[in-house]
């Protein structure tokens, strides 16, 4: 189990044509007779000359593009790759993956084996026959990124339960792909780029933002357009997403720094502790006063 930069020798199927990478490795010789065993996974930023050209692959694989552009050829069929493209391949499936040299891709990947692997791929519509894999677009890419990041954090850990944790997260990943898939499409609409720009802005500036109107003003979109973007690509509205970021930060202040409720409310810009507590309970279902008393 290791991240990029460790002294272990990379397996031959791992690309060296990357500018940055974080990876983990569990068991390259995992049993294919078990229900689900994760082999490895990671995230990579491509070099301009990046190309993967394989006639076969020993494991099932799933990949998610989060930045840039590229092309994918699966068994002779070509698909454009953009942020939000998800695709799979596996034993017996020829595949060529290229990054656009002028708009380099960043993508997550996960390799696995097991008796239920084929079923997971078919249920998620990433596979429709014995060797027929495909690609399509998903909304809510940040939700899938969170799951891939959880896999990375757990994959580089130690202990006997790590493989089981990674297997459970893989099952959840496939469920989320089913939920977030955008049927009949492979290229994300241009409006998704606007949504991602706004979401990243909220992530970076949530302490300074007070309302959805604030978000719309700073991101130079109309409040109506903002509402439509989050209705299409997120599981919540823009203000609800802002509130989540604020309350996640607040929970850290309460638990990790031990601040009082009124101190946290002041730091987040709430007029009084009562309003802050009401928002905190709306997100977490409990009062902030109870946070430090939960085992």
Secondary structure as the mmCIF struct_conf table of DSSP 4:
data_model
#
loop_
_struct_conf.conf_type_id
_struct_conf.id
_struct_conf.beg_label_comp_id
_struct_conf.beg_label_asym_id
_struct_conf.beg_label_seq_id
_struct_conf.end_label_comp_id
_struct_conf.end_label_asym_id
_struct_conf.end_label_seq_id
TURN_TY1_P TURN_TY1_P1 UNK A 4 UNK A 5
BEND BEND1 UNK A 6 UNK A 8
HELX_LH_PP_P HELX_LH_PP_P1 UNK A 9 UNK A 11
TURN_TY1_P TURN_TY1_P2 UNK A 12 UNK A 13
BEND BEND2 UNK A 14 UNK A 14
STRN STRN1 UNK A 18 UNK A 25
TURN_TY1_P TURN_TY1_P3 UNK A 28 UNK A 29
TURN_TY1_P TURN_TY1_P4 UNK A 32 UNK A 33
BEND BEND3 UNK A 34 UNK A 35
STRN STRN2 UNK A 37 UNK A 46
TURN_TY1_P TURN_TY1_P5 UNK A 48 UNK A 49
STRN STRN3 UNK A 51 UNK A 54
BEND BEND4 UNK A 55 UNK A 55
BEND BEND5 UNK A 58 UNK A 59
STRN STRN4 UNK A 60 UNK A 67
BEND BEND6 UNK A 68 UNK A 68
STRN STRN5 UNK A 70 UNK A 74
TURN_TY1_P TURN_TY1_P6 UNK A 75 UNK A 76
STRN STRN6 UNK A 77 UNK A 81
TURN_TY1_P TURN_TY1_P7 UNK A 83 UNK A 84
STRN STRN7 UNK A 85 UNK A 89
TURN_TY1_P TURN_TY1_P8 UNK A 91 UNK A 92
STRN STRN8 UNK A 95 UNK A 99
STRN STRN9 UNK A 100 UNK A 100
TURN_TY1_P TURN_TY1_P9 UNK A 101 UNK A 102
STRN STRN10 UNK A 103 UNK A 103
STRN STRN11 UNK A 106 UNK A 113
TURN_TY1_P TURN_TY1_P10 UNK A 115 UNK A 116
HELX_RH_AL_P HELX_RH_AL_P1 UNK A 117 UNK A 123
TURN_TY1_P TURN_TY1_P11 UNK A 124 UNK A 125
BEND BEND7 UNK A 126 UNK A 126
STRN STRN12 UNK A 127 UNK A 127
BEND BEND8 UNK A 129 UNK A 131
STRN STRN13 UNK A 133 UNK A 133
STRN STRN14 UNK A 135 UNK A 138
BEND BEND9 UNK A 139 UNK A 139
HELX_RH_AL_P HELX_RH_AL_P2 UNK A 141 UNK A 155
TURN_TY1_P TURN_TY1_P12 UNK A 156 UNK A 156
BEND BEND10 UNK A 159 UNK A 159
TURN_TY1_P TURN_TY1_P13 UNK A 160 UNK A 161
HELX_RH_AL_P HELX_RH_AL_P3 UNK A 162 UNK A 180
STRN STRN15 UNK A 181 UNK A 182
TURN_TY1_P TURN_TY1_P14 UNK A 183 UNK A 184
BEND BEND11 UNK A 186 UNK A 187
HELX_LH_PP_P HELX_LH_PP_P2 UNK A 188 UNK A 189
HELX_RH_AL_P HELX_RH_AL_P4 UNK A 190 UNK A 205
TURN_TY1_P TURN_TY1_P15 UNK A 206 UNK A 208
BEND BEND12 UNK A 211 UNK A 211
HELX_RH_AL_P HELX_RH_AL_P5 UNK A 212 UNK A 219
TURN_TY1_P TURN_TY1_P16 UNK A 220 UNK A 220
HELX_RH_AL_P HELX_RH_AL_P6 UNK A 223 UNK A 233
BEND BEND13 UNK A 234 UNK A 236
HELX_RH_AL_P HELX_RH_AL_P7 UNK A 238 UNK A 256
BEND BEND14 UNK A 257 UNK A 257
HELX_RH_AL_P HELX_RH_AL_P8 UNK A 261 UNK A 267
TURN_TY1_P TURN_TY1_P17 UNK A 268 UNK A 269
BEND BEND15 UNK A 271 UNK A 272
HELX_RH_AL_P HELX_RH_AL_P9 UNK A 273 UNK A 284
BEND BEND16 UNK A 285 UNK A 286
HELX_RH_3T_P HELX_RH_3T_P1 UNK A 288 UNK A 293
#
